[in-house]
Amino acid sequence: MNQSPFIEPFSLKKIGIFAHLSPTQCAQIEDIGILRHYNEGEIIFYEGDESSYFHFLIDGEVSVYKSSASLDTIMIHHFSAPSLIAEVATLKQIPYPASCESKQTSFILKIARDPFLNLLQKDPSLSIALISSLTQKISALELALQRHTAPNAVAKVARLIRDDIPSFNRLKQIEIAHLIGITPETLSRILKKLKAEGVISHSKKEGITVLSSEILISYCG
């Protein structure tokens, strides 16, 4: 992991929460922010680490996962830039409840918690943007829980196709399998089943297209 000079202020505009900032406000963020570069496979933080920083994913992709008692990993969410990561733990000042790994070359803006909270008090629009981000994360977590509590593997795959085709088409099959807690072999077998039954069309070039929403929903359980 390498520490880089702070990005130019215009880069902050890539993150929705900073899109409205004035040059003065951008300068304030510069004063409390550190841009870090992560290679593919590098850990950004571990489950149980102290949450002293807000993490803003500027570029790249990361996965958030938990480790079970049997040392298996359960994928919680996959983030693409721009995105705010693990802000709930930082706001509540509790250890990170999951680990975060860079899935490709990524740049993350780390902002110290207390100085950033001071800025939020001075700028209500920043607070509203942060609340919006938290709301989206809660919705994403609810969907992730629904997938993991599905009655069987077919239902897990069907629910992911129903809820998030873009992620399904963007991620590798091994990443999709980890995301919903099944093996890549099981995922491949289920996709072939759904394709054979005319529920979906599926190809590496075009990804997944739903051909029968009614049948797909019936598989969601």
DOGU-386415 format. One record per residue (C-alpha): residue in one letter; x, y, z. Coordinates in nm, 2 decimals. Each point is the difference from the previous one (the first is absolute). Example, Ala and Ser with C-alpha at 12.3 -4.5 7.8 and 13.67 -1.06 7.14 Angstrom:
<rs>
<r><r>A</r><xx>1.23</xx><yy>-0.45</yy><zz>0.78</zz></r>
<r><r>S</r><xx>0.14</xx><yy>0.34</yy><zz>-0.07</zz></r>
</rs>
This chain:
<rs>
<r><r>M</r><xx>0.00</xx><yy>0.00</yy><zz>0.00</zz></r>
<r><r>N</r><xx>0.14</xx><yy>0.34</yy><zz>-0.10</zz></r>
<r><r>Q</r><xx>-0.09</xx><yy>0.34</yy><zz>0.13</zz></r>
<r><r>S</r><xx>-0.04</xx><yy>0.25</yy><zz>-0.28</zz></r>
<r><r>P</r><xx>-0.01</xx><yy>0.38</yy><zz>-0.01</zz></r>
<r><r>F</r><xx>-0.36</xx><yy>0.13</yy><zz>0.04</zz></r>
<r><r>I</r><xx>-0.20</xx><yy>0.00</yy><zz>-0.32</zz></r>
<r><r>E</r><xx>-0.09</xx><yy>0.32</yy><zz>-0.16</zz></r>
<r><r>P</r><xx>-0.32</xx><yy>0.16</yy><zz>0.13</zz></r>
<r><r>F</r><xx>-0.20</xx><yy>-0.07</yy><zz>-0.32</zz></r>
<r><r>S</r><xx>0.03</xx><yy>-0.37</yy><zz>0.07</zz></r>
<r><r>L</r><xx>-0.22</xx><yy>0.05</yy><zz>0.30</zz></r>
<r><r>K</r><xx>-0.29</xx><yy>0.08</yy><zz>-0.24</zz></r>
<r><r>K</r><xx>0.00</xx><yy>-0.37</yy><zz>-0.10</zz></r>
<r><r>I</r><xx>-0.15</xx><yy>-0.08</yy><zz>0.34</zz></r>
<r><r>G</r><xx>-0.37</xx><yy>0.10</yy><zz>0.04</zz></r>
<r><r>I</r><xx>0.04</xx><yy>0.12</yy><zz>0.35</zz></r>
<r><r>F</r><xx>0.26</xx><yy>0.25</yy><zz>-0.11</zz></r>
<r><r>A</r><xx>-0.15</xx><yy>0.10</yy><zz>-0.33</zz></r>
<r><r>H</r><xx>-0.13</xx><yy>0.34</yy><zz>0.13</zz></r>
<r><r>L</r><xx>0.31</xx><yy>0.11</yy><zz>0.18</zz></r>
<r><r>S</r><xx>0.15</xx><yy>0.34</yy><zz>-0.06</zz></r>
<r><r>P</r><xx>0.38</xx><yy>0.04</yy><zz>-0.06</zz></r>
<r><r>T</r><xx>0.03</xx><yy>0.11</yy><zz>0.37</zz></r>
<r><r>Q</r><xx>-0.18</xx><yy>-0.31</yy><zz>0.12</zz></r>
<r><r>C</r><xx>0.22</xx><yy>-0.22</yy><zz>-0.23</zz></r>
<r><r>A</r><xx>0.30</xx><yy>0.16</yy><zz>0.16</zz></r>
<r><r>Q</r><xx>-0.13</xx><yy>-0.09</yy><zz>0.35</zz></r>
<r><r>I</r><xx>-0.04</xx><yy>-0.36</yy><zz>-0.11</zz></r>
<r><r>E</r><xx>0.36</xx><yy>0.00</yy><zz>-0.13</zz></r>
<r><r>D</r><xx>0.12</xx><yy>0.11</yy><zz>0.34</zz></r>
<r><r>I</r><xx>-0.15</xx><yy>-0.31</yy><zz>0.17</zz></r>
<r><r>G</r><xx>0.02</xx><yy>-0.26</yy><zz>-0.28</zz></r>
<r><r>I</r><xx>0.26</xx><yy>-0.26</yy><zz>-0.10</zz></r>
<r><r>L</r><xx>-0.02</xx><yy>-0.17</yy><zz>-0.34</zz></r>
<r><r>R</r><xx>0.12</xx><yy>-0.36</yy><zz>0.01</zz></r>
<r><r>H</r><xx>0.07</xx><yy>-0.24</yy><zz>-0.28</zz></r>
<r><r>Y</r><xx>-0.08</xx><yy>-0.37</yy><zz>0.03</zz></r>
<r><r>N</r><xx>0.10</xx><yy>-0.28</yy><zz>-0.23</zz></r>
<r><r>E</r><xx>-0.23</xx><yy>-0.29</yy><zz>-0.08</zz></r>
<r><r>G</r><xx>-0.03</xx><yy>-0.24</yy><zz>0.30</zz></r>
<r><r>E</r><xx>0.12</xx><yy>0.25</yy><zz>0.26</zz></r>
<r><r>I</r><xx>-0.20</xx><yy>0.04</yy><zz>0.32</zz></r>
<r><r>I</r><xx>-0.14</xx><yy>0.35</yy><zz>0.07</zz></r>
<r><r>F</r><xx>-0.11</xx><yy>-0.09</yy><zz>0.35</zz></r>
<r><r>Y</r><xx>-0.06</xx><yy>-0.32</yy><zz>0.20</zz></r>
<r><r>E</r><xx>-0.31</xx><yy>-0.09</yy><zz>0.20</zz></r>
<r><r>G</r><xx>0.06</xx><yy>0.13</yy><zz>0.35</zz></r>
<r><r>D</r><xx>0.23</xx><yy>0.28</yy><zz>-0.10</zz></r>
<r><r>E</r><xx>-0.06</xx><yy>0.34</yy><zz>0.16</zz></r>
<r><r>S</r><xx>-0.22</xx><yy>0.22</yy><zz>-0.22</zz></r>
<r><r>S</r><xx>0.17</xx><yy>0.34</yy><zz>0.01</zz></r>
<r><r>Y</r><xx>-0.04</xx><yy>0.10</yy><zz>-0.36</zz></r>
<r><r>F</r><xx>-0.27</xx><yy>0.04</yy><zz>-0.26</zz></r>
<r><r>H</r><xx>0.09</xx><yy>-0.19</yy><zz>-0.32</zz></r>
<r><r>F</r><xx>-0.11</xx><yy>0.15</yy><zz>-0.33</zz></r>
<r><r>L</r><xx>0.07</xx><yy>-0.23</yy><zz>-0.30</zz></r>
<r><r>I</r><xx>0.12</xx><yy>0.24</yy><zz>-0.27</zz></r>
<r><r>D</r><xx>0.09</xx><yy>-0.26</yy><zz>-0.27</zz></r>
<r><r>G</r><xx>0.00</xx><yy>-0.38</yy><zz>-0.02</zz></r>
<r><r>E</r><xx>-0.21</xx><yy>-0.27</yy><zz>0.17</zz></r>
<r><r>V</r><xx>0.00</xx><yy>-0.16</yy><zz>0.35</zz></r>
<r><r>S</r><xx>-0.18</xx><yy>-0.28</yy><zz>0.17</zz></r>
<r><r>V</r><xx>-0.12</xx><yy>0.00</yy><zz>0.37</zz></r>
<r><r>Y</r><xx>-0.01</xx><yy>-0.35</yy><zz>0.16</zz></r>
<r><r>K</r><xx>-0.03</xx><yy>-0.18</yy><zz>0.33</zz></r>
<r><r>S</r><xx>0.19</xx><yy>-0.31</yy><zz>0.12</zz></r>
<r><r>S</r><xx>-0.20</xx><yy>-0.27</yy><zz>0.17</zz></r>
<r><r>A</r><xx>0.12</xx><yy>-0.23</yy><zz>0.28</zz></r>
<r><r>S</r><xx>0.09</xx><yy>-0.26</yy><zz>-0.26</zz></r>
<r><r>L</r><xx>0.22</xx><yy>0.26</yy><zz>-0.17</zz></r>
<r><r>D</r><xx>-0.24</xx><yy>0.02</yy><zz>-0.30</zz></r>
<r><r>T</r><xx>-0.05</xx><yy>0.34</yy><zz>-0.14</zz></r>
<r><r>I</r><xx>-0.35</xx><yy>0.15</yy><zz>-0.05</zz></r>
<r><r>M</r><xx>-0.01</xx><yy>0.28</yy><zz>-0.26</zz></r>
<r><r>I</r><xx>-0.21</xx><yy>0.29</yy><zz>0.14</zz></r>
<r><r>H</r><xx>0.02</xx><yy>0.25</yy><zz>-0.29</zz></r>
<r><r>H</r><xx>0.20</xx><yy>0.10</yy><zz>-0.30</zz></r>
<r><r>F</r><xx>0.07</xx><yy>0.37</yy><zz>-0.06</zz></r>
<r><r>S</r><xx>0.10</xx><yy>0.18</yy><zz>-0.32</zz></r>
<r><r>A</r><xx>0.12</xx><yy>0.36</yy><zz>0.00</zz></r>
<r><r>P</r><xx>-0.11</xx><yy>0.25</yy><zz>0.10</zz></r>
<r><r>S</r><xx>-0.13</xx><yy>-0.13</yy><zz>0.33</zz></r>
<r><r>L</r><xx>0.02</xx><yy>0.05</yy><zz>0.37</zz></r>
<r><r>I</r><xx>0.11</xx><yy>-0.31</yy><zz>0.20</zz></r>
<r><r>A</r><xx>-0.08</xx><yy>-0.11</yy><zz>0.36</zz></r>
<r><r>E</r><xx>-0.12</xx><yy>0.35</yy><zz>0.11</zz></r>
<r><r>V</r><xx>-0.24</xx><yy>-0.15</yy><zz>0.25</zz></r>
<r><r>A</r><xx>0.29</xx><yy>-0.14</yy><zz>0.21</zz></r>
<r><r>T</r><xx>0.19</xx><yy>0.32</yy><zz>-0.02</zz></r>
<r><r>L</r><xx>-0.30</xx><yy>0.21</yy><zz>0.10</zz></r>
<r><r>K</r><xx>-0.08</xx><yy>-0.23</yy><zz>0.30</zz></r>
<r><r>Q</r><xx>0.37</xx><yy>-0.02</yy><zz>0.09</zz></r>
<r><r>I</r><xx>0.00</xx><yy>-0.38</yy><zz>0.02</zz></r>
<r><r>P</r><xx>0.25</xx><yy>-0.25</yy><zz>-0.15</zz></r>
<r><r>Y</r><xx>-0.06</xx><yy>-0.09</yy><zz>-0.36</zz></r>
<r><r>P</r><xx>-0.25</xx><yy>-0.29</yy><zz>-0.01</zz></r>
<r><r>A</r><xx>0.14</xx><yy>-0.14</yy><zz>-0.32</zz></r>
<r><r>S</r><xx>0.32</xx><yy>0.01</yy><zz>-0.21</zz></r>
<r><r>C</r><xx>0.06</xx><yy>0.18</yy><zz>-0.32</zz></r>
<r><r>E</r><xx>0.22</xx><yy>-0.11</yy><zz>-0.29</zz></r>
<r><r>S</r><xx>0.10</xx><yy>0.18</yy><zz>-0.32</zz></r>
<r><r>K</r><xx>-0.12</xx><yy>-0.21</yy><zz>-0.30</zz></r>
<r><r>Q</r><xx>0.21</xx><yy>0.21</yy><zz>-0.25</zz></r>
<r><r>T</r><xx>0.23</xx><yy>0.30</yy><zz>0.01</zz></r>
<r><r>S</r><xx>-0.20</xx><yy>0.24</yy><zz>0.21</zz></r>
<r><r>F</r><xx>0.04</xx><yy>0.35</yy><zz>0.15</zz></r>
<r><r>I</r><xx>-0.16</xx><yy>0.08</yy><zz>0.33</zz></r>
<r><r>L</r><xx>-0.03</xx><yy>0.34</yy><zz>0.16</zz></r>
<r><r>K</r><xx>0.03</xx><yy>-0.04</yy><zz>0.38</zz></r>
<r><r>I</r><xx>-0.14</xx><yy>0.28</yy><zz>0.21</zz></r>
<r><r>A</r><xx>0.05</xx><yy>0.02</yy><zz>0.38</zz></r>
<r><r>R</r><xx>-0.33</xx><yy>-0.04</yy><zz>0.17</zz></r>
<r><r>D</r><xx>0.00</xx><yy>0.29</yy><zz>0.25</zz></r>
<r><r>P</r><xx>0.11</xx><yy>0.27</yy><zz>-0.24</zz></r>
<r><r>F</r><xx>-0.25</xx><yy>-0.12</yy><zz>-0.26</zz></r>
<r><r>L</r><xx>-0.29</xx><yy>0.00</yy><zz>0.26</zz></r>
<r><r>N</r><xx>0.09</xx><yy>0.36</yy><zz>0.08</zz></r>
<r><r>L</r><xx>-0.04</xx><yy>0.08</yy><zz>-0.37</zz></r>
<r><r>L</r><xx>-0.34</xx><yy>-0.17</yy><zz>0.00</zz></r>
<r><r>Q</r><xx>-0.12</xx><yy>0.22</yy><zz>0.28</zz></r>
<r><r>K</r><xx>0.09</xx><yy>0.31</yy><zz>-0.20</zz></r>
<r><r>D</r><xx>-0.15</xx><yy>-0.13</yy><zz>-0.33</zz></r>
<r><r>P</r><xx>-0.35</xx><yy>-0.15</yy><zz>0.02</zz></r>
<r><r>S</r><xx>0.01</xx><yy>-0.11</yy><zz>-0.36</zz></r>
<r><r>L</r><xx>0.29</xx><yy>-0.23</yy><zz>0.07</zz></r>
<r><r>S</r><xx>-0.20</xx><yy>-0.15</yy><zz>0.29</zz></r>
<r><r>I</r><xx>-0.30</xx><yy>-0.06</yy><zz>-0.23</zz></r>
<r><r>A</r><xx>0.23</xx><yy>-0.17</yy><zz>-0.26</zz></r>
<r><r>L</r><xx>0.15</xx><yy>-0.22</yy><zz>0.27</zz></r>
<r><r>I</r><xx>-0.35</xx><yy>-0.10</yy><zz>0.12</zz></r>
<r><r>S</r><xx>-0.09</xx><yy>-0.09</yy><zz>-0.36</zz></r>
<r><r>S</r><xx>0.31</xx><yy>-0.22</yy><zz>-0.03</zz></r>
<r><r>L</r><xx>-0.10</xx><yy>-0.17</yy><zz>0.33</zz></r>
<r><r>T</r><xx>-0.35</xx><yy>-0.06</yy><zz>-0.13</zz></r>
<r><r>Q</r><xx>0.13</xx><yy>-0.17</yy><zz>-0.32</zz></r>
<r><r>K</r><xx>0.24</xx><yy>-0.22</yy><zz>0.21</zz></r>
<r><r>I</r><xx>-0.29</xx><yy>-0.11</yy><zz>0.22</zz></r>
<r><r>S</r><xx>-0.20</xx><yy>-0.10</yy><zz>-0.31</zz></r>
<r><r>A</r><xx>0.31</xx><yy>-0.18</yy><zz>-0.14</zz></r>
<r><r>L</r><xx>0.05</xx><yy>-0.19</yy><zz>0.33</zz></r>
<r><r>E</r><xx>-0.37</xx><yy>-0.10</yy><zz>0.00</zz></r>
<r><r>L</r><xx>0.03</xx><yy>-0.15</yy><zz>-0.35</zz></r>
<r><r>A</r><xx>0.32</xx><yy>-0.18</yy><zz>0.10</zz></r>
<r><r>L</r><xx>-0.17</xx><yy>-0.15</yy><zz>0.30</zz></r>
<r><r>Q</r><xx>-0.29</xx><yy>-0.11</yy><zz>-0.21</zz></r>
<r><r>R</r><xx>0.24</xx><yy>-0.18</yy><zz>-0.24</zz></r>
<r><r>H</r><xx>0.18</xx><yy>-0.18</yy><zz>0.28</zz></r>
<r><r>T</r><xx>-0.32</xx><yy>-0.11</yy><zz>0.17</zz></r>
<r><r>A</r><xx>-0.15</xx><yy>-0.13</yy><zz>-0.33</zz></r>
<r><r>P</r><xx>-0.13</xx><yy>-0.36</yy><zz>0.04</zz></r>
<r><r>N</r><xx>0.24</xx><yy>-0.15</yy><zz>-0.25</zz></r>
<r><r>A</r><xx>0.27</xx><yy>0.08</yy><zz>-0.25</zz></r>
<r><r>V</r><xx>-0.24</xx><yy>0.05</yy><zz>-0.29</zz></r>
<r><r>A</r><xx>-0.19</xx><yy>0.26</yy><zz>0.20</zz></r>
<r><r>K</r><xx>0.33</xx><yy>0.18</yy><zz>0.08</zz></r>
<r><r>V</r><xx>0.09</xx><yy>0.02</yy><zz>-0.37</zz></r>
<r><r>A</r><xx>-0.35</xx><yy>0.10</yy><zz>-0.10</zz></r>
<r><r>R</r><xx>-0.02</xx><yy>0.28</yy><zz>0.26</zz></r>
<r><r>L</r><xx>0.33</xx><yy>0.14</yy><zz>-0.11</zz></r>
<r><r>I</r><xx>-0.11</xx><yy>0.00</yy><zz>-0.36</zz></r>
<r><r>R</r><xx>-0.33</xx><yy>0.16</yy><zz>0.10</zz></r>
<r><r>D</r><xx>0.16</xx><yy>0.27</yy><zz>0.22</zz></r>
<r><r>D</r><xx>0.34</xx><yy>0.08</yy><zz>-0.16</zz></r>
<r><r>I</r><xx>0.07</xx><yy>-0.11</yy><zz>-0.36</zz></r>
<r><r>P</r><xx>0.27</xx><yy>0.27</yy><zz>-0.05</zz></r>
<r><r>S</r><xx>0.21</xx><yy>-0.15</yy><zz>0.28</zz></r>
<r><r>F</r><xx>-0.07</xx><yy>-0.34</yy><zz>-0.14</zz></r>
<r><r>N</r><xx>0.12</xx><yy>0.10</yy><zz>-0.34</zz></r>
<r><r>R</r><xx>0.30</xx><yy>0.20</yy><zz>0.13</zz></r>
<r><r>L</r><xx>0.15</xx><yy>-0.25</yy><zz>0.25</zz></r>
<r><r>K</r><xx>0.19</xx><yy>-0.33</yy><zz>-0.08</zz></r>
<r><r>Q</r><xx>-0.20</xx><yy>-0.31</yy><zz>0.07</zz></r>
<r><r>I</r><xx>0.23</xx><yy>-0.09</yy><zz>0.29</zz></r>
<r><r>E</r><xx>-0.08</xx><yy>0.34</yy><zz>0.16</zz></r>
<r><r>I</r><xx>-0.37</xx><yy>-0.05</yy><zz>-0.06</zz></r>
<r><r>A</r><xx>0.02</xx><yy>-0.34</yy><zz>0.17</zz></r>
<r><r>H</r><xx>0.17</xx><yy>0.14</yy><zz>0.31</zz></r>
<r><r>L</r><xx>-0.24</xx><yy>0.29</yy><zz>0.01</zz></r>
<r><r>I</r><xx>-0.30</xx><yy>-0.23</yy><zz>0.04</zz></r>
<r><r>G</r><xx>0.18</xx><yy>-0.28</yy><zz>0.19</zz></r>
<r><r>I</r><xx>0.00</xx><yy>-0.28</yy><zz>-0.25</zz></r>
<r><r>T</r><xx>0.28</xx><yy>-0.18</yy><zz>-0.20</zz></r>
<r><r>P</r><xx>0.09</xx><yy>0.12</yy><zz>-0.35</zz></r>
<r><r>E</r><xx>-0.10</xx><yy>-0.35</yy><zz>-0.12</zz></r>
<r><r>T</r><xx>-0.35</xx><yy>0.03</yy><zz>0.15</zz></r>
<r><r>L</r><xx>-0.04</xx><yy>0.34</yy><zz>-0.15</zz></r>
<r><r>S</r><xx>0.10</xx><yy>-0.13</yy><zz>-0.35</zz></r>
<r><r>R</r><xx>-0.24</xx><yy>-0.29</yy><zz>0.03</zz></r>
<r><r>I</r><xx>-0.29</xx><yy>0.23</yy><zz>0.11</zz></r>
<r><r>L</r><xx>0.06</xx><yy>0.25</yy><zz>-0.29</zz></r>
<r><r>K</r><xx>-0.01</xx><yy>-0.29</yy><zz>-0.25</zz></r>
<r><r>K</r><xx>-0.32</xx><yy>-0.12</yy><zz>0.16</zz></r>
<r><r>L</r><xx>-0.17</xx><yy>0.35</yy><zz>-0.03</zz></r>
<r><r>K</r><xx>0.13</xx><yy>0.04</yy><zz>-0.35</zz></r>
<r><r>A</r><xx>-0.13</xx><yy>-0.35</yy><zz>-0.11</zz></r>
<r><r>E</r><xx>-0.34</xx><yy>0.08</yy><zz>0.14</zz></r>
<r><r>G</r><xx>-0.02</xx><yy>0.33</yy><zz>-0.19</zz></r>
<r><r>V</r><xx>0.01</xx><yy>0.21</yy><zz>0.32</zz></r>
<r><r>I</r><xx>0.31</xx><yy>0.20</yy><zz>-0.11</zz></r>
<r><r>S</r><xx>0.24</xx><yy>0.03</yy><zz>-0.28</zz></r>
<r><r>H</r><xx>0.37</xx><yy>0.00</yy><zz>0.10</zz></r>
<r><r>S</r><xx>0.32</xx><yy>0.06</yy><zz>-0.18</zz></r>
<r><r>K</r><xx>0.34</xx><yy>0.13</yy><zz>0.10</zz></r>
<r><r>K</r><xx>-0.03</xx><yy>0.28</yy><zz>-0.26</zz></r>
<r><r>E</r><xx>-0.35</xx><yy>0.12</yy><zz>0.08</zz></r>
<r><r>G</r><xx>-0.04</xx><yy>-0.11</yy><zz>0.36</zz></r>
<r><r>I</r><xx>-0.35</xx><yy>-0.10</yy><zz>0.13</zz></r>
<r><r>T</r><xx>-0.33</xx><yy>0.10</yy><zz>-0.14</zz></r>
<r><r>V</r><xx>-0.33</xx><yy>-0.10</yy><zz>0.18</zz></r>
<r><r>L</r><xx>-0.23</xx><yy>-0.17</yy><zz>-0.25</zz></r>
<r><r>S</r><xx>-0.27</xx><yy>-0.10</yy><zz>0.25</zz></r>
<r><r>S</r><xx>-0.05</xx><yy>0.22</yy><zz>0.30</zz></r>
<r><r>E</r><xx>-0.29</xx><yy>-0.22</yy><zz>0.12</zz></r>
<r><r>I</r><xx>0.20</xx><yy>-0.32</yy><zz>0.02</zz></r>
<r><r>L</r><xx>0.31</xx><yy>0.18</yy><zz>0.14</zz></r>
<r><r>I</r><xx>-0.21</xx><yy>0.14</yy><zz>0.29</zz></r>
<r><r>S</r><xx>-0.15</xx><yy>-0.34</yy><zz>0.07</zz></r>
<r><r>Y</r><xx>0.36</xx><yy>-0.13</yy><zz>0.06</zz></r>
<r><r>C</r><xx>0.07</xx><yy>0.29</yy><zz>0.24</zz></r>
<r><r>G</r><xx>-0.18</xx><yy>-0.19</yy><zz>0.28</zz></r>
</rs>
